[in-house]
Amino acid sequence: MEVGRSRPRGRLKIMWINVITADMRKMNLTNLSGRVVVLTGAANGIGKHLALQFAKKNATLIITDKNQIQLIKVKNLCEKEGCKVLIMDVTYQGSPEKAKNFIKIIESKIQKIDYLILNHAEFQEFSLWEDLKNFELVTKLFNSNFFSYIYLITYAMPMLEVSNGRIIIMSSLVGKVPHPYLSLYGATKFALDGFFGSLKRELILANKNVNVTFIYLGSINTKQALANIETFRNGKLKRLISIKDYIDDYQAGFRVRGNGVLNRCLYYSDL
């Protein structure tokens, strides 16, 4: 069933969807003193703003990103809020063994994980698969956006069980509804939905108090997203999409942190 008002055939149809993650609303984020938050993809965009929000709540932060220069800037901003911040390398994306070592370092330095927020991702430019046909990119996106998530939660699970922790998956609306021109990226997000949806139910059946929360992000006006719109097919998407419909990364980060409601997500069809 479609939500919202459709446009005439041949033009862009927009579905406004309120994505409410009930588990997120139950989180008490008034004070996280003594809690340990592991946040990947924390150097820019939503990850950066989430880090700052958690820092303001006195959490101990372990942040990672490929962009080490920008990550150090985020670390400095968080430390100004008075919280403890540890920067770690992103070697966990390389293999199960490297992910295991990554978690072992956290265990030796901090001894616990309360929130494991998996926010890192590789993206693809808007493209028809017919034009793309890039099998190296298939491997790259699945290694980063799917396999590394499985590696991390596998080795972090013992600590999460002790702390009654929470796994938070930063996903996308294109992982719920197929989106043209993002076949590979969407496939990685659908894979996350399948794996972690099953894991969530397995944890419930095993009476383990580790919760899995999905955050389905819609259209966020990051520099990369806007550049994709600008360049794809000589601006065809730019003519169809109103950029004012995109929420910025600060708003998205604040809403995820606050109550888990993203007021606007877009689904594009009939392009």
N, C-alpha and C positions, 0 to 999 in steps of 0.2 A: 504494500500500500504506500503510495507516495504521500509525502508530507509537504505542505506548502503549495504554491501556485506555479503551474507549468507555463512556460512561454510557448509561442507558436512554433509549429514544426519547422525544423531547420535552424532554429536558434537555440541558444543555451537554455536548458531546463535546470533550475536550481531547487534543490531540496534542502530546506532549513531543518536541521536535526538537532535536538537537544540531547547530548550524550551525557547521561548521568551515571557516574560510577558510585554506587551506594556505599561500597567499602570505604572509598576515600572520605565520604562525608562523616564516617564514624571515627576517623582519625582525630585524636586530640592533639592539636598542634600549638597549643598555647605555650607550652614550655617543653623542650626536648633535652634538657640538661641531663647528661649521662647517657643519652642515646647516640648510637653510631650510625651514620648515614653514609653508605657507599653510593656515589653518583657518577655514572659514566657519561661521557659526552658533555662535560661541564664547562667548556671554555667559551661557548657562545650560545646565543639564542635562548631557548627555553631552559637548557641545562644550566646556563649561567644564572638566570633569574631564580631558578629553583635553589641553587646553591646559596644565593644571597638570602632567600626567604628562610631556609633551614638555619643559616648562620644567625639570623635574627632571633631564632628560637633556641639558641644556645646548644645546638647539636654539635657533636664531634663529626667532622666531615672528612671523608676520603674521596678525593675527586681525581678523575682521569680524563685525558683527551689527547688526541694526536698533536694538537696545537699547543705545545708546551709554553710558548711565549705568552699566549693569551691566557692560558691556564694559571700561570704565575700571577697575572694581573687579577684574576678572579680570586685566587688564594689571598692576595693582599687585601682585597675588598672585604672578604669574609672575616679575615683576622681583625679588621677594624671594628667588627661587631663583637669582638671578644671571644670568638670560638676557636677551638683547635682545628687546624686544617692540615691534612697530609696529602701530598701529591704523589701519585703512582703512575708508572708507565703503562702503556696500552698493549703490552706484550701478550696479554691474555687472549688477544684475537688470533694469535698465531697457531695454537694447537691446544688440545686438552691438557697436555703436560704443563704448558706455559700458564694456562688458566689456573691449574692446581697450585703452581708456585706463587702466583699472584694472591690467591686466597691464603696460602700459608704465611705469606709476609704480613697480611692483615691480622691473622690469628696471633702471630708472634709479637706484633707491635701494639695491637689494640685489644685482642682477645675476644672480640664480639662483633656481631653485625645485627642491627635492629631493622634497618631499612636498606634493601638492595634495590636501587633504582636504575634500571637498564635503559639508557636514553641514547646511547651511541648508534650511529647508522651511517652507512654509505648510501649515496643517492645516485640517481640516474637522470640524465637530461630527458626531457620529453622527446619521445621517439617512437615510431612504429617499429614493431619487432622485425618486420620485413626489411626495414632500413638498418636496424641495429645488428642483429645476428652475431652478437659478441659473446662467445662462450667464456672468455676470460672474465668478462664483467659478471656473468652468471656466478662463477666461482667466487669472485671478490665480494659481491653483495651478499651471498648466502653465508660466506665465512664471517663477515662482519655482523650482519643483521639477524642471523639465525643461529648458526653453530656456536658462536662465541657466547650467546645468551645461555645456551644449554650447558656449555662447559662451566660457566660461572655459577649458575644456580646448583649444579651438581655438587661442586666442591664447597659451596657456601652453605648448603642445606644443614649440615650438622650444627653450625653456629646459629643458624636461623631457628632451628628447632629448640635450642637451649633458650634463646631470647624470646620465643614466641613471635618471631619476626614477620616481616612483610616483604614480599617481592612485588615491585611495581614495574610494569611493562609499559613503556611509552610507545604506543603503536600509532596507527593511522586509520582514518576512515577508509583509505584505499585497501586496507586489510580486512574490511567488512563488505565493501561494495566494489566490484571490479571497475577500474578506471582506465580509459584508453590512454595510450602513450606512456604508461608507467607499468608495463607488464612485469618487469623483473622486480622492481621495488615493491609493487603490490604483492607479488608472489611471496617475497620474504615476510611480509607482514601477515599474510594469510597463514603462513607456516607457524608464525609465533602464536596466532590465535588457536590453531589446532593443538600445538604441543602444550602450551600453558593452560589452555582450557581443560585439557585432559588431566594435567598435573594438579590443577586446582581441585578437581573432583577426587583424584586419588588421595590427596592430603586430607580431604574431608572424610573419606571412607576409612582412612587409617587413623582417624581421630588425632591428627597432628595439627597443632595450633599455629600453622604457618599459612598466612593468607596470601593469595595472589590477586592483585588489582590490575586491571587493564585501563589505560587511558588512551582513548581513540581521538587523536588530534585531527582537526580539520585543516582548513587552509590558513597558514601562518605566513605573514609577509616578511619572511627572511630574505636576505640579499640573494641567496641561491634560488629560492622559489621565484622571485620577481625576475631574475635574470633568465630563468627558463621560459617564463611567459613572454618576455621581451623578444627572445631570439627564435622561439619555435615557429617554424614555417613562416618566417618573415612577419611575425607579429600577429598571426591568425588568432591565437588564444587571447592576446591583449585586446583585440577588438571584441571578443566575446565575454571577457571577464571584467567585472568591475572590481578594481583593486580595493575599493573601500569596503568590499565584502570580506576582505581578509582581516583577521585580527592580528595585532602585532605580537611579537614573542614575549614581551613583558606581560601583556594581558593574559596570554595563554599560561605562562608560568604562574602568575598570581592566582588564576582560577583553579589550576591543578592543585596548587598548594593549599588553597583555601577550602574549597568545597567540592572539587571534582566535577564542576559543571562547565562545559565549554558551550557557550551560547550559540556559536555559529560553526557549522561544518558544512562544506559544500560537496555536492555530488554532481559531476558533469556528465551529461549524456547527449546523444544526437549531435556530436560535433562534426 
